[in-house]
Amino acid sequence: MLTETMPAVENVSMVSAVSQNETLPSDAEITRRVMKIRSSWSVAERLRRRREADTRFADLLDALTTEHTAA
């Protein structure tokens, strides 16, 4: 009977997640993409997202305040 053995894991090189020649998008490009996405939202969707963002921001401030007073 023939058996195949797998190479040891330590012999496998790790490839970084970001390519060395990859460039990140500029702030202007990110803004353009965000505006394009937002333009497809309905008024109701914009309101829902704004309320959610306000809630998350309030929760963040509460957490930071609680952490600061506990320290």
SVG drawing of the C-alpha trace seen along z (x, -y; Angstrom):
<svg xmlns="http://www.w3.org/2000/svg" viewBox="-38 -64 49 66">
<polyline fill="none" stroke="black" stroke-width="0.4" points="0.0,0.0 1.3,-3.5 1.0,-6.4 1.6,-10.0 3.1,-12.2 2.4,-15.9 5.4,-18.4 5.9,-19.9 4.0,-23.1 7.1,-25.0 8.5,-24.6 5.7,-26.7 6.5,-30.4 4.0,-32.9 2.7,-35.4 1.8,-38.8 -1.8,-40.0 -0.8,-43.2 1.2,-43.0 4.4,-45.0 3.5,-47.0 -0.1,-47.6 -1.0,-51.3 -3.8,-52.3 -6.6,-54.5 -6.3,-58.3 -8.7,-60.2 -10.3,-61.6 -10.9,-58.2 -12.4,-56.9 -14.7,-59.9 -15.7,-59.4 -16.6,-55.8 -18.5,-56.6 -20.5,-59.3 -21.3,-56.9 -22.7,-54.4 -24.6,-57.0 -26.3,-58.4 -28.1,-55.1 -29.7,-55.2 -33.3,-56.3 -34.2,-59.0 -35.5,-56.4 -32.2,-54.5 -30.2,-57.6 -32.3,-58.4 -31.9,-54.8 -28.2,-54.9 -27.9,-58.3 -29.8,-57.1 -27.7,-54.0 -24.5,-56.1 -25.7,-58.4 -26.5,-55.4 -23.1,-53.9 -21.4,-57.2 -23.3,-57.7 -22.4,-54.1 -18.8,-54.8 -18.8,-58.0 -20.5,-56.1 -17.9,-53.3 -15.0,-55.8 -16.5,-57.8 -17.1,-54.6 -13.5,-53.4 -12.0,-56.7 -13.9,-57.0 -13.1,-53.4 -9.3,-53.9"/>
</svg>
